[in-house]
Amino acid sequence: MAVLQSNYIPWKGYFDIVHDADLFLFYDEVQYTKNDWRNRNLIQTPGGPKWLTLPCGYDISRKIDEVKFNSAVSWQKDHYQAITRNYCRAPCFNLYRDFLQNVYLDRKWEYLTELNRYIIQTIAREFLHIDTVMESSGFFFSEGRKSAKLLSLLQSAGADAYITGPAARNYLDEVAFARAGIRVLWKDYSSYPPYRQLYAPFTHTVSIFDLLFNTGEAAPYYIWGYRQQK
């Protein structure tokens, strides 16, 4: 099982965790953090990685699932143009043009979590062929704060293993998880193989869009497929 906040066009490591879990929970009932992966991510450009940031304001008293977009800021067309301008020459870009137009030109979004989940679920299901069950953490009981709340959520969902990234070492109480009979499986991001990007130098830590636009149907190989072939 895995639990993560919904992120804006997250990088490939996010989808690696989703792929490895039998149940994935969007953990958007927790506090929103400004200038974080929740509302921004990186795309590759001729000048190096650049941020695409969603206009969500700076109020951190909200939960992630309460965050609305600033209606006074027009961002959808700007993001579409930035993505198209920097990736239109990528070999597989046209495979995803209809998806981009649907997300950025054809639909209007009110809530951050609604946009993030739609992008993540569509990419996971339709483009990466991930069959993991994805639900909201709000469907399950949880209590406490930080690591204790997360443990409570996992117990409520009947988890016996928890997949997470290395950043969780800063707050996760692994001893408490072990006492509860839940194994912690730490995801290792260090061995992803490189692929041909449009612009040098190569960087792994950009949005999943970069991988899709440059490798198309081969994208799963560069996230988990290379491990399965070893």
TORSETI-681317 format. One record per residue: x, y, z of N, C-alpha, C in turn; residue in three letters. Coordinates in steps of 0.001 Angstrom, whole numbers. Example, Ala and Ser with C-alpha at 12.3 -4.5 7.8 and 13.67 -1.06 7.14 Angstrom:
# residues 2
+---------+---------+---------+---------+---------+---------+---------+---------+---------+------+
!     n_x !     n_y !     n_z !    ca_x !    ca_y !    ca_z !     c_x !     c_y !     c_z ! resn !
+---------+---------+---------+---------+---------+---------+---------+---------+---------+------+
!   13190 !   -5690 !    7800 !   12300 !   -4500 !    7800 !   13200 !   -3300 !    7800 !  ala !
!   12850 !   -2250 !    7080 !   13670 !   -1060 !    7140 !   12900 !      30 !    7870 !  ser !
+---------+---------+---------+---------+---------+---------+---------+---------+---------+------+
END
This chain:
# residues 230
+---------+---------+---------+---------+---------+---------+---------+---------+---------+------+
!     n_x !     n_y !     n_z !    ca_x !    ca_y !    ca_z !     c_x !     c_y !     c_z ! resn !
+---------+---------+---------+---------+---------+---------+---------+---------+---------+------+
!     842 !   -1184 !       0 !       0 !       0 !       0 !     887 !    1247 !       0 !  met !
!     387 !    2321 !    -599 !    1131 !    3584 !    -622 !     170 !    4737 !    -382 !  ala !
!     690 !    5805 !     193 !    -103 !    6988 !     521 !     724 !    8212 !     179 !  val !
!     202 !    9070 !    -694 !     909 !   10294 !   -1075 !     -88 !   11424 !   -1313 !  leu !
!     360 !   12649 !   -1070 !    -433 !   13796 !   -1471 !    -488 !   13866 !   -2995 !  gln !
!   -1576 !   14383 !   -3527 !   -1637 !   14548 !   -4979 !    -715 !   15701 !   -5373 !  ser !
!     119 !   15463 !   -6378 !    1077 !   16452 !   -6870 !     714 !   16887 !   -8286 !  asn !
!    1186 !   18045 !   -8674 !     946 !   18538 !  -10016 !    1945 !   17907 !  -10995 !  tyr !
!    1431 !   17259 !  -12018 !    2238 !   16549 !  -13032 !    3532 !   15976 !  -12435 !  ile !
!    3402 !   15043 !  -11480 !    4584 !   14578 !  -10734 !    5616 !   13848 !  -11590 !  pro !
!    6784 !   13668 !  -11012 !    7881 !   13013 !  -11713 !    7660 !   11495 !  -11731 !  trp !
!    8526 !   10782 !  -12425 !    8352 !    9344 !  -12630 !    8403 !    8542 !  -11334 !  lys !
!    9163 !    9019 !  -10337 !    9243 !    8296 !   -9072 !    7900 !    8172 !   -8374 !  gly !
!    7040 !    9158 !   -8532 !    5700 !    9126 !   -7965 !    4931 !    7938 !   -8546 !  tyr !
!    5014 !    7780 !   -9863 !    4295 !    6696 !  -10533 !    4926 !    5341 !  -10245 !  phe !
!    6201 !    5326 !   -9928 !    6875 !    4096 !   -9521 !    6238 !    3566 !   -8242 !  asp !
!    5982 !    4453 !   -7293 !    5343 !    4055 !   -6042 !    3910 !    3588 !   -6297 !  ile !
!    3159 !    4326 !   -7117 !    1787 !    3923 !   -7439 !    1781 !    2515 !   -8047 !  val !
!    2693 !    2277 !   -8968 !    2763 !     984 !   -9658 !    3010 !    -168 !   -8702 !  his !
!    3838 !      39 !   -7692 !    4244 !   -1051 !   -6806 !    3210 !   -1390 !   -5740 !  asp !
!    2206 !    -536 !   -5568 !    1199 !    -748 !   -4525 !     -27 !   -1466 !   -5072 !  ala !
!    -719 !   -2211 !   -4202 !   -2010 !   -2775 !   -4597 !   -3130 !   -1779 !   -4335 !  asp !
!   -2925 !    -895 !   -3353 !   -3862 !     185 !   -3044 !   -3077 !    1463 !   -2857 !  leu !
!   -3478 !    2518 !   -3566 !   -2826 !    3820 !   -3448 !   -3859 !    4830 !   -2976 !  phe !
!   -3525 !    5569 !   -1909 !   -4433 !    6567 !   -1363 !   -3899 !    7972 !   -1597 !  leu !
!   -4741 !    8835 !   -2160 !   -4424 !   10257 !   -2247 !   -4645 !   10860 !    -859 !  phe !
!   -3568 !   11398 !    -296 !   -3585 !   11872 !    1095 !   -3761 !   13391 !    1113 !  tyr !
!   -4936 !   13843 !     688 !   -5172 !   15281 !     541 !   -5970 !   15880 !    1688 !  asp !
!   -6125 !   15125 !    2770 !   -6813 !   15642 !    3952 !   -5836 !   16294 !    4929 !  glu !
!   -4595 !   16480 !    4511 !   -3567 !   17074 !    5369 !   -3278 !   18514 !    4917 !  val !
!   -2483 !   19204 !    5693 !   -2237 !   20622 !    5465 !   -1539 !   20896 !    4137 !  gln !
!   -2013 !   21929 !    3482 !   -1395 !   22388 !    2239 !     -92 !   23120 !    2554 !  tyr !
!     923 !   22896 !    1734 !    2191 !   23609 !    1880 !    2452 !   24398 !     599 !  thr !
!    2733 !   25672 !     741 !    2926 !   26527 !    -429 !    4277 !   26255 !   -1080 !  lys !
!    4358 !   26560 !   -2384 !    5588 !   26379 !   -3158 !    6169 !   24986 !   -2971 !  asn !
!    5296 !   24007 !   -3113 !    5702 !   22619 !   -2955 !    5217 !   21845 !   -4187 !  asp !
!    5450 !   20532 !   -4191 !    5077 !   19726 !   -5347 !    3582 !   19674 !   -5571 !  trp !
!    2807 !   20050 !   -4551 !    1360 !   20029 !   -4706 !     901 !   20934 !   -5842 !  arg !
!    1510 !   22093 !   -6005 !    1013 !   23047 !   -7013 !    2074 !   23473 !   -8028 !  asn !
!    3170 !   22746 !   -8120 !    4158 !   23111 !   -9138 !    5037 !   21909 !   -9470 !  arg !
!    5652 !   21976 !  -10648 !    6628 !   20962 !  -11024 !    7523 !   21511 !  -12118 !  asn !
!    8530 !   20719 !  -12465 !    9558 !   21165 !  -13398 !    9380 !   20542 !  -14783 !  leu !
!    9598 !   21354 !  -15805 !    9707 !   20843 !  -17164 !   11090 !   21202 !  -17689 !  ile !
!   11566 !   20438 !  -18642 !   12878 !   20695 !  -19231 !   12744 !   21726 !  -20355 !  gln !
!   13654 !   22690 !  -20384 !   13650 !   23740 !  -21396 !   15079 !   23929 !  -21910 !  thr !
!   15263 !   24677 !  -23001 !   16630 !   24934 !  -23480 !   17515 !   25596 !  -22434 !  pro !
!   16907 !   26310 !  -21500 !   17674 !   26964 !  -20445 !   17762 !   26169 !  -19158 !  gly !
!   17372 !   24897 !  -19215 !   17384 !   24062 !  -18020 !   15988 !   23897 !  -17448 !  gly !
!   15838 !   23143 !  -16365 !   14516 !   22921 !  -15773 !   13874 !   24226 !  -15318 !  pro !
!   12576 !   24376 !  -15623 !   11825 !   25565 !  -15243 !   10525 !   25150 !  -14563 !  lys !
!   10089 !   25973 !  -13604 !    8872 !   25673 !  -12852 !    7626 !   26034 !  -13644 !  trp !
!    6616 !   25158 !  -13550 !    5247 !   25500 !  -13906 !    4477 !   25530 !  -12586 !  leu !
!    3936 !   26696 !  -12238 !    3319 !   26882 !  -10927 !    1847 !   27229 !  -11065 !  thr !
!    1022 !   26553 !  -10292 !    -417 !   26805 !  -10288 !    -743 !   27905 !   -9279 !  leu !
!   -1657 !   28819 !   -9610 !   -1979 !   29946 !   -8733 !   -2944 !   29537 !   -7618 !  pro !
!   -2388 !   29175 !   -6463 !   -3204 !   28688 !   -5355 !   -3148 !   29585 !   -4125 !  cys !
!   -2412 !   30685 !   -4181 !   -2297 !   31565 !   -3025 !   -1315 !   31025 !   -2002 !  gly !
!   -1193 !   31729 !    -906 !    -179 !   31401 !     101 !    -757 !   31013 !    1454 !  tyr !
!   -2057 !   30827 !    1544 !   -2710 !   30470 !    2798 !   -2411 !   29010 !    3127 !  asp !
!   -1693 !   28766 !    4214 !   -1352 !   27388 !    4587 !   -2262 !   26869 !    5706 !  ile !
!   -3343 !   27583 !    5977 !   -4299 !   27110 !    6977 !   -5307 !   26140 !    6365 !  ser !
!   -5186 !   25888 !    5080 !   -6112 !   25010 !    4371 !   -5554 !   23596 !    4260 !  arg !
!   -6473 !   22641 !    4136 !   -6077 !   21297 !    3736 !   -5926 !   21282 !    2216 !  lys !
!   -5178 !   20308 !    1707 !   -4942 !   20243 !     265 !   -6256 !   20167 !    -497 !  ile !
!   -7197 !   19374 !      -6 !   -8457 !   19208 !    -733 !   -9397 !   20405 !    -591 !  asp !
!   -8957 !   21442 !     119 !   -9734 !   22678 !     226 !   -9188 !   23790 !    -663 !  glu !
!   -8043 !   23557 !   -1283 !   -7361 !   24599 !   -2047 !   -8049 !   24824 !   -3389 !  val !
!   -8438 !   26085 !   -3617 !   -9028 !   26482 !   -4888 !   -8031 !   27324 !   -5675 !  lys !
!   -8181 !   27321 !   -6986 !   -7345 !   28168 !   -7820 !   -7799 !   29617 !   -7716 !  phe !
!   -6853 !   30509 !   -7862 !   -7161 !   31936 !   -7891 !   -7865 !   32252 !   -9208 !  asn !
!   -9157 !   32539 !   -9131 !   -9949 !   32742 !  -10345 !   -9544 !   33984 !  -11122 !  ser !
!   -8788 !   34877 !  -10473 !   -8363 !   36107 !  -11148 !   -7128 !   35885 !  -12013 !  ala !
!   -6507 !   34708 !  -11906 !   -5281 !   34419 !  -12645 !   -5583 !   33418 !  -13754 !  val !
!   -5266 !   33797 !  -14964 !   -5431 !   32896 !  -16102 !   -4157 !   32081 !  -16273 !  ser !
!   -4232 !   30779 !  -16043 !   -3030 !   29949 !  -16058 !   -3087 !   28791 !  -17044 !  trp !
!   -4273 !   28302 !  -17385 !   -4364 !   27062 !  -18159 !   -3742 !   27203 !  -19542 !  gln !
!   -4077 !   28261 !  -20239 !   -3506 !   28473 !  -21565 !   -2005 !   28704 !  -21482 !  lys !
!   -1559 !   29410 !  -20425 !    -123 !   29666 !  -20257 !     655 !   28365 !  -20065 !  asp !
!     113 !   27451 !  -19252 !     792 !   26172 !  -19021 !     800 !   25327 !  -20285 !  his !
!    -313 !   25343 !  -21002 !    -391 !   24593 !  -22258 !     654 !   25110 !  -23248 !  tyr !
!     757 !   26413 !  -23360 !    1717 !   26991 !  -24302 !    3152 !   26720 !  -23881 !  gln !
!    3431 !   26784 !  -22587 !    4788 !   26505 !  -22111 !    5182 !   25057 !  -22387 !  ala !
!    4272 !   24129 !  -22141 !    4547 !   22718 !  -22398 !    4731 !   22478 !  -23894 !  ile !
!    3837 !   23036 !  -24702 !    3909 !   22841 !  -26151 !    5167 !   23465 !  -26737 !  thr !
!    5501 !   24655 !  -26290 !    6673 !   25360 !  -26818 !    7958 !   24572 !  -26553 !  arg !
!    8054 !   23973 !  -25401 !    9292 !   23292 !  -25029 !    9350 !   21824 !  -25439 !  asn !
!    8211 !   21243 !  -25819 !    8210 !   19810 !  -26139 !    7645 !   19461 !  -27503 !  tyr !
!    7237 !   20435 !  -28290 !    6592 !   20115 !  -29569 !    7520 !   19329 !  -30507 !  cys !
!    8832 !   19420 !  -30307 !    9776 !   18676 !  -31153 !   10148 !   17315 !  -30564 !  arg !
!    9590 !   16983 !  -29397 !    9862 !   15671 !  -28802 !    9239 !   14586 !  -29676 !  ala !
!    9892 !   13439 !  -29822 !    9453 !   12425 !  -30792 !    8053 !   11872 !  -30559 !  pro !
!    7574 !   11887 !  -29310 !    6270 !   11288 !  -29008 !    5245 !   12309 !  -28529 !  cys !
!    5547 !   13577 !  -28688 !    4663 !   14615 !  -28149 !    3242 !   14516 !  -28686 !  phe !
!    3101 !   14253 !  -29968 !    1772 !   14250 !  -30580 !     867 !   13142 !  -30056 !  asn !
!    1452 !   12118 !  -29455 !     633 !   11061 !  -28858 !    -209 !   11586 !  -27704 !  leu !
!     228 !   12691 !  -27103 !    -412 !   13199 !  -25892 !   -1047 !   14573 !  -26095 !  tyr !
!   -1066 !   15047 !  -27311 !   -1587 !   16393 !  -27574 !   -3073 !   16493 !  -27205 !  arg !
!   -3856 !   15484 !  -27537 !   -5290 !   15511 !  -27211 !   -5511 !   15567 !  -25699 !  asp !
!   -4700 !   14819 !  -24971 !   -4793 !   14835 !  -23503 !   -4475 !   16223 !  -22964 !  phe !
!   -3424 !   16838 !  -23466 !   -3048 !   18172 !  -23023 !   -4144 !   19192 !  -23330 !  leu !
!   -4709 !   19109 !  -24499 !   -5776 !   20038 !  -24863 !   -6984 !   19858 !  -23963 !  gln !
!   -7292 !   18604 !  -23631 !   -8412 !   18340 !  -22737 !   -8182 !   18942 !  -21357 !  asn !
!   -6979 !   18758 !  -20827 !   -6659 !   19242 !  -19480 !   -6594 !   20764 !  -19432 !  val !
!   -5919 !   21362 !  -20405 !   -5593 !   22784 !  -20299 !   -6498 !   23720 !  -21095 !  tyr !
!   -7179 !   23215 !  -22111 !   -7978 !   24096 !  -22959 !   -9474 !   23805 !  -22898 !  leu !
!   -9845 !   22551 !  -22747 !  -11254 !   22176 !  -22846 !  -11983 !   22158 !  -21514 !  asp !
!  -11261 !   22072 !  -20404 !  -11893 !   21950 !  -19089 !  -11519 !   23124 !  -18202 !  arg !
!  -12372 !   23394 !  -17222 !  -12090 !   24407 !  -16218 !  -11988 !   23726 !  -14863 !  lys !
!  -10995 !   24125 !  -14105 !  -10723 !   23494 !  -12818 !  -10933 !   24491 !  -11686 !  trp !
!  -11586 !   24040 !  -10627 !  -11806 !   24884 !   -9453 !  -10891 !   24498 !   -8303 !  glu !
!  -10717 !   23201 !   -8094 !   -9928 !   22714 !   -6967 !   -8613 !   22083 !   -7438 !  tyr !
!   -7559 !   22339 !   -6688 !   -6243 !   21786 !   -6988 !   -6270 !   20263 !   -6999 !  leu !
!   -6868 !   19657 !   -5983 !   -6857 !   18204 !   -5888 !   -7592 !   17553 !   -7050 !  thr !
!   -8636 !   18213 !   -7549 !   -9394 !   17681 !   -8679 !   -8510 !   17587 !   -9924 !  glu !
!   -7767 !   18646 !  -10195 !   -6851 !   18653 !  -11335 !   -5752 !   17615 !  -11168 !  leu !
!   -5084 !   17627 !  -10025 !   -3963 !   16723 !   -9804 !   -4363 !   15261 !   -9929 !  asn !
!   -5481 !   14914 !   -9318 !   -5908 !   13516 !   -9353 !   -6294 !   13092 !  -10768 !  arg !
!   -6930 !   13966 !  -11497 !   -7309 !   13629 !  -12864 !   -6068 !   13348 !  -13715 !  tyr !
!   -5077 !   14226 !  -13615 !   -3847 !   14033 !  -14392 !   -3150 !   12743 !  -13989 !  ile !
!   -2999 !   12520 !  -12694 !   -2292 !   11336 !  -12202 !   -3018 !   10060 !  -12608 !  ile !
!   -4313 !   10018 !  -12403 !   -5067 !    8803 !  -12702 !   -5108 !    8517 !  -14200 !  gln !
!   -5242 !    9548 !  -15003 !   -5267 !    9342 !  -16448 !   -3927 !    8835 !  -16957 !  thr !
!   -2843 !    9464 !  -16518 !   -1513 !    9021 !  -16942 !   -1247 !    7590 !  -16476 !  ile !
!   -1593 !    7299 !  -15215 !   -1354 !    5965 !  -14676 !   -2128 !    4907 !  -15458 !  ala !
!   -3395 !    5153 !  -15685 !   -4249 !    4152 !  -16324 !   -3994 !    4047 !  -17833 !  arg !
!   -4063 !    5181 !  -18522 !   -4086 !    5158 !  -19980 !   -2706 !    5109 !  -20630 !  glu !
!   -1713 !    5717 !  -19992 !    -406 !    5829 !  -20636 !     655 !    4902 !  -20050 !  phe !
!     543 !    4601 !  -18747 !    1522 !    3724 !  -18108 !     938 !    2350 !  -17794 !  leu !
!    -354 !    2178 !  -18018 !   -1034 !     887 !  -17872 !    -880 !     312 !  -16463 !  his !
!   -1046 !    1167 !  -15471 !    -993 !     775 !  -14068 !   -2398 !     373 !  -13632 !  ile !
!   -2536 !    -792 !  -12981 !   -3857 !   -1246 !  -12549 !   -4083 !   -1130 !  -11048 !  asp !
!   -3229 !    -398 !  -10354 !   -3379 !    -169 !   -8920 !   -4717 !     509 !   -8615 !  thr !
!   -5382 !      64 !   -7560 !   -6604 !     733 !   -7105 !   -6223 !    2058 !   -6464 !  val !
!   -6857 !    3149 !   -6890 !   -6551 !    4473 !   -6357 !   -7801 !    5064 !   -5723 !  met !
!   -7687 !    5464 !   -4454 !   -8815 !    5997 !   -3699 !   -8381 !    7223 !   -2905 !  glu !
!   -9349 !    7896 !   -2301 !   -9070 !    9010 !   -1399 !   -8859 !    8480 !       9 !  ser !
!   -7913 !    9035 !     732 !   -7682 !    8621 !    2116 !   -8891 !    8940 !    2994 !  ser !
!   -9725 !    9882 !    2547 !  -10903 !   10259 !    3313 !  -11925 !    9144 !    3457 !  gly !
!  -11801 !    8085 !    2664 !  -12708 !    6950 !    2769 !  -12370 !    6049 !    3958 !  phe !
!  -11220 !    6313 !    4580 !  -10767 !    5470 !    5676 !  -10585 !    6302 !    6942 !  phe !
!  -10766 !    5676 !    8086 !  -10601 !    6351 !    9374 !   -9125 !    6599 !    9653 !  phe !
!   -8831 !    7753 !   10234 !   -7484 !    8037 !   10730 !   -7573 !    9072 !   11842 !  ser !
!   -6586 !    9065 !   12729 !   -6552 !   10027 !   13819 !   -5107 !   10280 !   14218 !  glu !
!   -4899 !   11360 !   15001 !   -3559 !   11710 !   15432 !   -2918 !   12719 !   14494 !  gly !
!   -1606 !   12838 !   14586 !    -864 !   13791 !   13772 !     345 !   13105 !   13141 !  arg !
!     726 !   13599 !   11978 !    1941 !   13189 !   11284 !    2052 !   11661 !   11186 !  lys !
!    3135 !   11087 !   11704 !    3376 !    9665 !   11539 !    2276 !    8828 !   12190 !  ser !
!    1752 !    9289 !   13329 !     696 !    8548 !   14022 !    -584 !    8519 !   13197 !  ala !
!    -905 !    9620 !   12553 !   -2100 !    9680 !   11703 !   -1948 !    8755 !   10497 !  lys !
!    -760 !    8768 !    9911 !    -495 !    7905 !    8772 !    -614 !    6437 !    9175 !  leu !
!     -56 !    6077 !   10316 !    -141 !    4699 !   10805 !   -1591 !    4308 !   11044 !  leu !
!   -2357 !    5209 !   11629 !   -3771 !    4948 !   11867 !   -4509 !    4702 !   10558 !  ser !
!   -4177 !    5480 !    9544 !   -4800 !    5326 !    8229 !   -4463 !    3960 !    7624 !  leu !
!   -3210 !    3572 !    7700 !   -2779 !    2288 !    7150 !   -3468 !    1123 !    7865 !  leu !
!   -3598 !    1223 !    9176 !   -4280 !     176 !    9925 !   -5750 !      93 !    9523 !  gln !
!   -6374 !    1241 !    9337 !   -7772 !    1277 !    8930 !   -7985 !     618 !    7572 !  ser !
!   -6998 !     788 !    6689 !   -7095 !     224 !    5343 !   -6625 !   -1221 !    5278 !  ala !
!   -6160 !   -1765 !    6400 !   -5743 !   -3165 !    6452 !   -4388 !   -3436 !    5835 !  gly !
!   -3498 !   -2452 !    5835 !   -2186 !   -2616 !    5210 !   -1261 !   -3477 !    6061 !  ala !
!    -433 !   -4278 !    5381 !     630 !   -5002 !    6080 !    2006 !   -4558 !    5598 !  asp !
!    2035 !   -3684 !    4582 !    3291 !   -3117 !    4089 !    3008 !   -1710 !    3571 !  ala !
!    4002 !    -849 !    3707 !    3856 !     549 !    3296 !    5045 !     941 !    2433 !  tyr !
!    4758 !    1375 !    1199 !    5802 !    1792 !     258 !    5930 !    3304 !     310 !  ile !
!    7158 !    3797 !     469 !    7344 !    5236 !     565 !    8732 !    5641 !      64 !  thr !
!    8889 !    6919 !    -193 !   10158 !    7440 !    -668 !   11085 !    7829 !     468 !  gly !
!   12355 !    8121 !     156 !   13351 !    8407 !    1196 !   13062 !    9650 !    2019 !  pro !
!   12283 !   10608 !    1497 !   11991 !   11829 !    2254 !   11210 !   11527 !    3529 !  ala !
!   10493 !   10412 !    3558 !    9684 !   10055 !    4727 !   10536 !    9694 !    5937 !  ala !
!   11820 !    9439 !    5732 !   12698 !    9120 !    6862 !   12759 !   10279 !    7861 !  arg !
!   12416 !   11483 !    7423 !   12480 !   12657 !    8291 !   11373 !   12674 !    9343 !  asn !
!   10304 !   11907 !    9127 !    9186 !   11980 !   10068 !    8581 !   10624 !   10442 !  tyr !
!    8836 !    9602 !    9679 !    8146 !    8331 !    9895 !    8726 !    7575 !   11084 !  leu !
!    7861 !    7111 !   11971 !    8262 !    6335 !   13147 !    8255 !    4862 !   12762 !  asp !
!    9395 !    4387 !   12255 !    9464 !    3028 !   11736 !    9286 !    1987 !   12840 !  glu !
!    9684 !    2326 !   14058 !    9513 !    1397 !   15182 !    8030 !    1176 !   15458 !  val !
!    7258 !    2258 !   15461 !    5812 !    2143 !   15695 !    5146 !    1333 !   14594 !  ala !
!    5606 !    1502 !   13355 !    5054 !     729 !   12243 !    5341 !    -764 !   12439 !  phe !
!    6565 !   -1078 !   12858 !    6934 !   -2480 !   13074 !    6090 !   -3103 !   14182 !  ala !
!    5858 !   -2356 !   15235 !    5030 !   -2863 !   16338 !    3609 !   -3145 !   15871 !  arg !
!    3153 !   -2361 !   14887 !    1799 !   -2540 !   14355 !    1748 !   -3624 !   13280 !  ala !
!    2892 !   -4229 !   12973 !    2931 !   -5300 !   11988 !    2928 !   -4822 !   10552 !  gly !
!    3394 !   -3581 !   10331 !    3434 !   -3014 !    8985 !    4887 !   -2816 !    8571 !  ile !
!    5300 !   -3509 !    7519 !    6662 !   -3363 !    7003 !    6768 !   -2072 !    6195 !  arg !
!    7869 !   -1367 !    6352 !    8133 !    -165 !    5565 !    9091 !    -524 !    4441 !  val !
!    8666 !    -302 !    3211 !    9479 !    -594 !    2034 !    9942 !     722 !    1436 !  leu !
!   11240 !     975 !    1505 !   11794 !    2251 !    1058 !   12109 !    2199 !    -439 !  trp !
!   11511 !    3113 !   -1169 !   11745 !    3177 !   -2609 !   13119 !    3788 !   -2894 !  lys !
!   13868 !    3132 !   -3782 !   15189 !    3607 !   -4187 !   15088 !    4234 !   -5575 !  asp !
!   15368 !    5537 !   -5662 !   15256 !    6252 !   -6930 !   16599 !    6357 !   -7668 !  tyr !
!   17627 !    5715 !   -7162 !   18985 !    6031 !   -7620 !   19387 !    5385 !   -8945 !  ser !
!   18654 !    4382 !   -9409 !   19155 !    3625 !  -10555 !   18318 !    3764 !  -11821 !  ser !
!   17446 !    4757 !  -11891 !   16666 !    4930 !  -13108 !   17594 !    5125 !  -14316 !  tyr !
!   17354 !    4427 !  -15405 !   18213 !    4616 !  -16581 !   17901 !    5930 !  -17279 !  pro !
!   18880 !    6571 !  -17874 !   18624 !    7799 !  -18637 !   17949 !    7480 !  -19962 !  pro !
!   17374 !    8480 !  -20555 !   16771 !    8366 !  -21880 !   17132 !    9643 !  -22641 !  tyr !
!   16837 !    9685 !  -23909 !   17208 !   10847 !  -24714 !   16239 !   12005 !  -24449 !  arg !
!   16752 !   13076 !  -23861 !   15973 !   14290 !  -23656 !   16294 !   15299 !  -24753 !  gln !
!   15403 !   16257 !  -24921 !   15629 !   17267 !  -25954 !   16778 !   18198 !  -25609 !  leu !
!   16959 !   18444 !  -24321 !   17939 !   19450 !  -23901 !   18892 !   18881 !  -22859 !  tyr !
!   20149 !   19247 !  -22968 !   21171 !   18843 !  -22004 !   21343 !   19952 !  -20961 !  ala !
!   21862 !   19596 !  -19775 !   22233 !   18255 !  -19336 !   21012 !   17436 !  -18911 !  pro !
!   21168 !   16125 !  -18939 !   20075 !   15236 !  -18573 !   19713 !   15428 !  -17104 !  phe !
!   18410 !   15393 !  -16813 !   17971 !   15447 !  -15421 !   16791 !   14512 !  -15219 !  thr !
!   16811 !   13775 !  -14121 !   15724 !   12843 !  -13807 !   14524 !   13542 !  -13168 !  his !
!   14768 !   14633 !  -12459 !   13769 !   15185 !  -11549 !   12831 !   16187 !  -12201 !  thr !
!   12342 !   15851 !  -13384 !   11360 !   16696 !  -14060 !   10042 !   15933 !  -14155 !  val !
!    8990 !   16621 !  -14551 !    7663 !   16035 !  -14649 !    7633 !   14777 !  -15517 !  ser !
!    6686 !   13903 !  -15228 !    6463 !   12706 !  -16037 !    6231 !   13054 !  -17500 !  ile !
!    5764 !   14273 !  -17772 !    5561 !   14691 !  -19163 !    6837 !   14516 !  -19982 !  phe !
!    7967 !   14845 !  -19395 !    9232 !   14760 !  -20116 !    9494 !   13328 !  -20588 !  asp !
!    9277 !   12367 !  -19711 !    9489 !   10967 !  -20065 !    8491 !   10515 !  -21130 !  leu !
!    7227 !   10859 !  -20954 !    6208 !   10452 !  -21926 !    6484 !   11053 !  -23298 !  leu !
!    6766 !   12340 !  -23348 !    6951 !   13015 !  -24639 !    8190 !   12506 !  -25379 !  phe !
!    9183 !   12053 !  -24629 !   10427 !   11609 !  -25254 !   10494 !   10110 !  -25524 !  asn !
!    9718 !    9299 !  -24794 !    9814 !    7844 !  -24963 !    8494 !    7172 !  -25314 !  thr !
!    7356 !    7844 !  -25141 !    6072 !    7284 !  -25520 !    5734 !    5987 !  -24809 !  gly !
!    5370 !    4968 !  -25588 !    4952 !    3681 !  -25027 !    6074 !    2976 !  -24274 !  glu !
!    7309 !    3387 !  -24493 !    8434 !    2770 !  -23779 !    8611 !    3329 !  -22371 !  ala !
!    7831 !    4329 !  -21978 !    8018 !    5006 !  -20692 !    8061 !    4051 !  -19499 !  ala !
!    7176 !    3034 !  -19400 !    7243 !    2145 !  -18230 !    8597 !    1465 !  -18035 !  pro !
!    9307 !    1201 !  -19134 !   10624 !     579 !  -18999 !   11557 !    1447 !  -18156 !  tyr !
!   11493 !    2754 !  -18324 !   12416 !    3668 !  -17643 !   12006 !    3950 !  -16196 !  tyr !
!   10848 !    3413 !  -15772 !   10413 !    3593 !  -14384 !   10570 !    2301 !  -13594 !  ile !
!   10007 !    1204 !  -14109 !   10128 !     -77 !  -13411 !   10536 !   -1235 !  -14330 !  trp !
!   10324 !   -1088 !  -15619 !   10602 !   -2189 !  -16537 !   12048 !   -2639 !  -16537 !  gly !
!   12971 !   -1689 !  -16386 !   14392 !   -2051 !  -16394 !   14739 !   -2959 !  -15234 !  tyr !
!   14029 !   -2801 !  -14101 !   14283 !   -3675 !  -12948 !   13777 !   -5093 !  -13214 !  arg !
!   12655 !   -5196 !  -13912 !   12056 !   -6494 !  -14175 !   12889 !   -7307 !  -15164 !  gln !
!   13694 !   -6618 !  -15967 !   14523 !   -7308 !  -16947 !   15844 !   -7795 !  -16366 !  gln !
!   16184 !   -7322 !  -15174 !   17455 !   -7731 !  -14566 !   17365 !   -9154 !  -14013 !  lys !
+---------+---------+---------+---------+---------+---------+---------+---------+---------+------+
END
